[in-house]
């Protein structure tokens, strides 16, 4: 894919509220402005890469770009599931991501259970891919190291 790796940074905003509640798989959502800044020809689907909240540690992530056919969204969204257990929500924090690779196209599911199962498979695939040396090196990219005291989006 010609746009990868893709580097993006933006504020975490409240999403649809179903990642944690319905799916048990919390996601960090970007604002419409950040979503609209993505290349218009980037394929919808499921991706993997690296994510960092604020100036914290860099973690593996899986990401959905698209309309989430199961939920019939009318607006395109970019939802990042960071493969790490956070103690609390981080709305308003700056999320920095590097999208490294593509897993699959987005698709509809017959049931919530089938959707959850597919997401769990995506997470396992992301973990495998990100352990490869060519993907692991991006975890250390300078993009993730915001200068001390640097104000980004009023934070």
N, C-alpha and C positions, 0 to 999 in steps of 0.2 A: 504494500500500500504506500503510495507516494508521500502521504502526509506523516508517516511514522518514522522515528518517534515524534510525537506531538506534545509540546510543552504548554501547559495552561495553568493559570492562577486566578483565583477569584474568591469572593466571599461566599461562605456557606449560608444558604437561606432555607427556610422551611419549605419542605416539599409537600407531597400529597399525604404524608403521615401513615403510609401503609407499609413501608419497608420494615420498620421495627415491629409495628403492631400486628399486621396481617401475616407477614412473611417470616418474622424473626430474623431478618437480615437487614440491619439498619443501613441507610444510605445517606451520603452527604450530597446535597443538591446545589447546583450552581444557579445563579439568577438568569433570567431570560436574556439579559445583555451578554453574559458570558456565553450562553448557549448559541446565541446569534453570531458570536465572533468566531465560532468554529468554521473551518472551510466548508463551503456549501456543498462540495462534492464528496465530503467524507461519508463513507458508507454507514448506515445505521447498523446497529448490532451490538455484540458483546466483545469487549476488549479487555486486555490485562495491562498492568503497569505498576507504577510506584506512586505513592501518595504521602504527603506530609501536611500535618495541621500546624499552622503557625510556624514556630521554629523548633517543633518537636522532632521525634524520630521519623525516619522514612520507613514505610510499611508497604507490603504487597497490597495490590488492590485489583478488583474486577469492576468494570464500568459498563453501563448501558447507555447507548446513544440512540434516541429514537422516540417512538410514540407509544411504546408498551402496548402492543395489540390486545393483550389480555384485559387491560383496563380501558382500552379505547380512548387514550389521551387525544386531545385536540391540539395540544402544543408539544413540540419536540422538547425532550428533556435530556439532561446529562446527569446520571445518577451514579455516584461512586460508592462502592462498598469496600471499605478499608478492612483488610484481613487482620484485625486487631481488636481487642476488647477495650473500649474506652469507658471510663467510669461515669462520664456525663456527656450531655450534648455539647456541641461546639458551634452552635449557630453564631454567625457574626465573625467567626475566625476566618483566616485566609487559608484556603486549601490549595496546595500546589500539587499538580499531577504531571506525570510523564506517561503518556499512552505508548506502550511498547509494541503490542501486537494484537492481532484480531483472533477471536475465538470462533464466532459464528454469527450468522445473521439473526436479527430479532424475529420472533415468530409468536404465534398465538398458541395457547394451551387449552386443553379440554377441562382442566381443573386447577385449583389452587395448589394441590399436591404435586401435580405434574410441573407447574411453574417452579415451585420450591425445589423439587428434585433437579430440574435443569440448572437452576442457579447454583445449587451445591456442586454439581458436576463442573460448572464454569469456574467456581472457586478452586476446585482441585486442579483443573487444567492450568489456571493462572499460577498456582503455587509451583507446579512442575516447570512451566515455561520460565518463570522468574528465577529459578535456581540454575538455569543455563548461564554459562559465563558471559555470553554476548548480551544477555539481558541484565544480569547481576551488576554489570559495570555502571549501568545508568542509575542505580541506587545511590551512587556516590557523586552524581552530577552536581556541579556548582549551583545549578538552578535551585536546589533545595536549601541552599545556605543563604538566607536573607542576612544582610549586614546587620550587626547589632544596632538597635535603636532606629532602624529604618522604618518609616511610617508607610504602610501600604493600605490603601483604602480606609484611611482614618484610624488604623489600628497600630 
